[in-house]
Amino acid sequence: MRRPNRRPNYTKTEDIENYEIPVSYLIYRDGADIIAVNGNTGKEDSRNTDFSTVVQYACDAIGDDGGIIFIKAGTYYLSTQITSYPGICIKGEGIVATTISQTSGANVVNMLYVNAKKAGGVGFFAEFRDMKIDGNRTNNATGTNGINAHSSASDTYIDNVFVMQCSASGIVSRSYGIRINNALSEFHDDYALMLHNEFTITNSKITSGAKGIYINAQGEINNCKIGGGPTYALYLNSGGAAYEIVISACEIEGDGNIELADGNIWIVNCFIESAVGEIVNHMLEGVCDMSGTAHSRTITGLGNRRLIRRGGLGHDVCVPGTSPDNGTATAGAPTTLTDGGKAWGINAYAGYLLELTGGTGAGQQGESPAIRVL
């Protein structure tokens, strides 16, 4: 492999052979120009003052088997959308070292977009690593997403990436099996993260000044700080599908509501900050388990679902019930209430919340109260 250290701003220790993984293209700045050096030949394949043009050349030139585009430290200005493909890894030298910032007035729809696979190419494993993506929303008012992954690009991977200041959403994924790790997505005008297909999110901070995370898919979020406001900290909507959504060991912040539309949702062993709004349950079916989650929020919108308290504040389970029933106690004992006009079976409402709505002991257990079964 030839060494590209003949270029003006290289030293011998910076040649391609010294990088951890051989790269397909090495991107760096030479004065006013951005240069793409071919990792296989050591030759300069593209030179232009426009960063987007050079990186797009590299993405298009990489073969069907994929490859790595390594962007050296520096701040680069993106003027048009860069379209990558499954099998390509775009990698910087670190969140602080490599920054891709949207040029003022560019107003691109997506800064980095993962398209469907190339003809004959692989359909999975597009990657973004070790960089900062700045949407420069102050000077780009039209809706810009930081990263957007196509539904045909399976297993997109985002690692050690900071997406910030986008006038739309930080990260939008329709990629099946997307994995986000050690990432930050903050300071956007819309959602910090939108998930439309199966996902795994770990060790990340996903927050926004407007909305936090929108989920319409199956997956899990673990050991993260998530949230937003004033609209939503979390909006979970599986579109009527019985998706399994697990949020565990997370801190939920911001002042937006947590809205639960449907699906099977576990928010377990989490901490919900006191500023977060209501926990609103619109679920018509499925399970919402909040066991082990510390919170002081109001849960509203239960409708005909049942709410089970398990061990005190923050240990709640919302599951579907039958139609509400109510009646008036005709007899009572220290631990039981009886309605002689009902024909309930044994344990027919086991686990349901009994609310005392009138009579002695209204609001608590007592003798001869009116009760409603939720």
N, C-alpha and C positions, 0 to 999 in steps of 0.2 A: 504494500500500500504506500503510495507517495505521501510525503508530508507536505501540508500546505503552509509551512512556516516561511515560505518565500514571500507571503503577503505582508504588506507594510506593518500591520499591527500584531504580528505573531512573534512569539519566541519559541525556541525549540521545545520547551516543556508544554506548549499549548497545542501540539499537533494532534491530529485525530487519533493516532495510535495510543495516546496517553489518556483518552477518555475511557470511562468504565465500560461502555458498550460502543463498538464501532457504529458510526452513524452514516445514514444515506446522504444527508446534506447538513452542512455546517453553515449557519447564518450568522453574519457579524457585520459590524459597521466599519466602513473605510471612508472617513471624512463624511461627505454628504451622501455617499452611496451605501446601499445595502447589498451585500454579496452573498451568493449561495455557492459554496464549494462542494463539489461532488466528493463524497466520502470514499468512493471506490477508485476514482482516478486522480484525486487531488487537484482537479482542474476547476477553474471558475466557470460555472454553467450559467449564472445569471447575475447581472449587475444593474441596479436601477435605484433612483432616488426614492422610489415608492416601496415601502416595506411590504405592503399587501401583494404587490406584483411579484416580488421575489419569492415570498413564501408560497404563493399560489402556484408559481412555476414548480417549486420543489414538490408540492403535494401532487400535482398532475404528472410529474416526471417519474415518481416512484412507481415501481412495477406492481403487478398484481399481488405479489407476495408481501407487500408492505415494507415498512422501514421506519427509521427514526430521523426526525428533523430536530437538530440541536441548535437552539438560539442562545448565543453568548450573552453575557451580562450587558445591560444597557436598557434604555427606554426607546421603544419603537412605536411609530405612529401609524395606526391602521386607518386607511381611507375607504376601503371596500371590504365586504365580507370575505373572509378566508374560508374556503370549502375544503375540508379534509375528508378522509375516507376510512372505512374500517381497515385495520391493519397498520395504520400510520400512528406513530407516537410523536406529538409535538411537545418538546421538552425544553425548559429553560435551565438556568443555573441556580434558581431559587426564587422564593416569593419576593424577597427584597432585591435580588440582583437583576432579574429579567422582568420588565414591565411592557405590556402591550396596551397602549392607550389609544382610544378613538380620537381621530383628528377632529377638531372643532368644526361643526357644521356638516360632518359626514352623514350622520343620522342613518347608519346602516340598520337593517332589521336584526341581524345576528352578527356579532363580531367573529366568533368561531362557530362554524356549522359542520356537523358530521353528516355527510350525505349517505345515500345508499351505496352499496359496494360497487366497485368498478366492474365492468364486464370481465368475467373470468377471475375476479379477485375474491378475497375472503369477505365474509359478511359480519365479522365481529372483531372486537378488540381495538377500537379506536381509543387513543389515550391522550390526555393532557396532563402534564406534570411540571411542577417546580416553576411556577410563574405567577405574576399578578396581571389581572385583566381589568382595566379601568375604562368604564363606559363614558367617563367625562360628561355626565348628564347635565351639568350646568351649561355646557355649550352644545348639547345634542338633545333637544327637547322631544323629538319624535321617538316613539317607542323602540328601544334597542335592547335586545337580550345579549347577555355576555356569552354564554355557551348554549347551543341548541343541538340536540342529538336526534337524528331521524329514527323512525320506528324500525327501519330495516338494518340499523347499525347495532347489532346485539352486543351486549357486554362492554359498553363504553366505560372507560375507567378514568376518573378524575382524582388526582392525588397531589397534595401539597400545592393547591391552587387557591389564590385569593381573587374572587370576583367582586367588584365594587362599582358603585356609582352608575348603575344602568337605569335608563329612563323607562324600561319595561321590567323584565325579570332578570335575575342573576343567572340562573341555570334552568333550562327547560329540557326535560327528557321524555322522549317517547321510545327511547332505546330499551329493549328488553334486557333486564339483568344489569342495569347500570350500577356501578359501584363508586361511591364517593368517600374518600378517606382523607383525614387531615386537611380538610378544606375550610375556607371561610367564604360566605356569601352575605354581604351586608350593604346597606345604604342604597337601596333601590326604590324606584317609584311604584313598583308592583311587587309580586311575590319574590322572596329570596330564592325559592326553589319550587318548581312545578314538576310533579312526577305523574306521568301518564302510563307507565309500564313498570314491570317488576323492578325492585330496587333494593339496595343495601347501603345505608349511610352510617358511617362510624367516625368517632373522634373528630367531629367537625362543629363549627359554629355557623348556624344557618339562621340569620335574623334579618329583619328589614325594618326601615322606618314606616313602611306602609303595611305590608302583609308578610306573614312568615312563610309557612309551607302549605302548598296545595297538594293533596294526595288523591289520585284517582287510579289506584293500582294496588298490587299486593307487594308487601315487603316489610323491612324492619329498619328502625333507627335506634342506634345504641350509643350511649356515652357521648351525647351531643348537647350543645346549648342551642335551643331553637326558640323561635317566636317572632313576634312582630305586633304592629298595631298602627292605627287604632281599629282596623277592621277585624283582622284575624291574626291570632297567634298560630293557630292550626286550623285548616279546613280539610276534613276527611270525608271524601265523597267517592264511593266505589261505583257509582252509576248503576246501582241495583244489583251488582254482582256480589257474591259472598266472598269477597277478598279477605285475607288474613293480614291485618296490619298490627305490628308490634312496635311499640315505642317504650324502650326500657332504659333505666339508669340515665335519664336525661333531665336537664333543667329547662323548664319552659318559662320564658320571660316575655316582656312587652306588655301592652295594655289592651290587646285585642282579645276577642272571644275564642274559645275552643269550640268549634262547631262539628258535630258528629252527624253525618247524614245517613250512612248505612254501612254495611259490611260487618266483619267481626274484628273488633278493635280492642287491643290491650294497651293501656297506658300504665305500666307497672313500675314500681320502685323509682318513681320520678319525683321531682320537686317542682311544684307550680308556684311561681312567685305571686305575692299578694296583689300586685298591680294588674295581673291578668284578669280579664273580664269574666263573664259567666261561662260556664260549661253548658252548652246548649245541645241537647240530644234530640235530633229529628228522626232517629232511627225507627223504622217500621219493623225491622227484623234484624237478627244478628245479636251479637253479644258485645257489650262495652264493659270491660273489666278494668277498674282503677285500683286494684288491690295494691297496698303498699305505697301508694302515692300520697304525699303530704300536700294538702291544699286547704284553703279556707274559702273556696269559691262556691257560689250558688249553682246548683244543677237545675236547669229548667227544661221545659219541653218534653217531659216524660210521657205525656199522653197516657196511653193504656199500657205502657211498659212498667215493669216492676223494678223497684230500687231496693237492693239488699245492702244493709249496713253490715260490714264484717269487721268488728273490732274497733269501731270509732271513726273519727274524722279522717277522711281521705281513703277509706277502704270501701269503695262503692262498686256495685256491679249493676248495670242496667241490662236487663234481658227482656225479650218480648213476653207479654202476658196475654190472658184472655181479656174479654171486655170487662171493664170495671163493674164491680157489684157493690151494693150498699144495703144496709139494713139497720134495724134497731134491736139492741140486746134485750132479750126477755128474761134472762137470768145471768148471774155472774158469780164467780168465786175469786179468791185472791189471785189466781193465775189463769183463769179462763173466762171467756164470754160466750154466751149462747144466744142464738137467734132461732127460736122455735119455728119460725116461718120459712126457714131455709132447708134445703135438702142437699147440703154440701157433702161430698164424700170425704173420707178420712184423708187428711193431708192434701186436699184439693188445692189449697192456696198456701201450701208450705213455702216459706221463704218470702211471701209477699208482704209489703208494708201495710200495716193496719193503722189508719189515721182516725183518731177519735175526734169527731166533728161537733159533738154537742152532748149535753147532759153532764152528769157528774164525771169529773176527770177529763173534760174536753182538752185535747192536746197531750194527754198522757193516759196510762192505764187507770181504769176505775170501774165502778159498778154501774150497770144500767145506762151506759152511754149509747148514743148513736154512733155507728162505725161505718167507714167506707173502705172497701178493699181495693187497693190500687194494683 
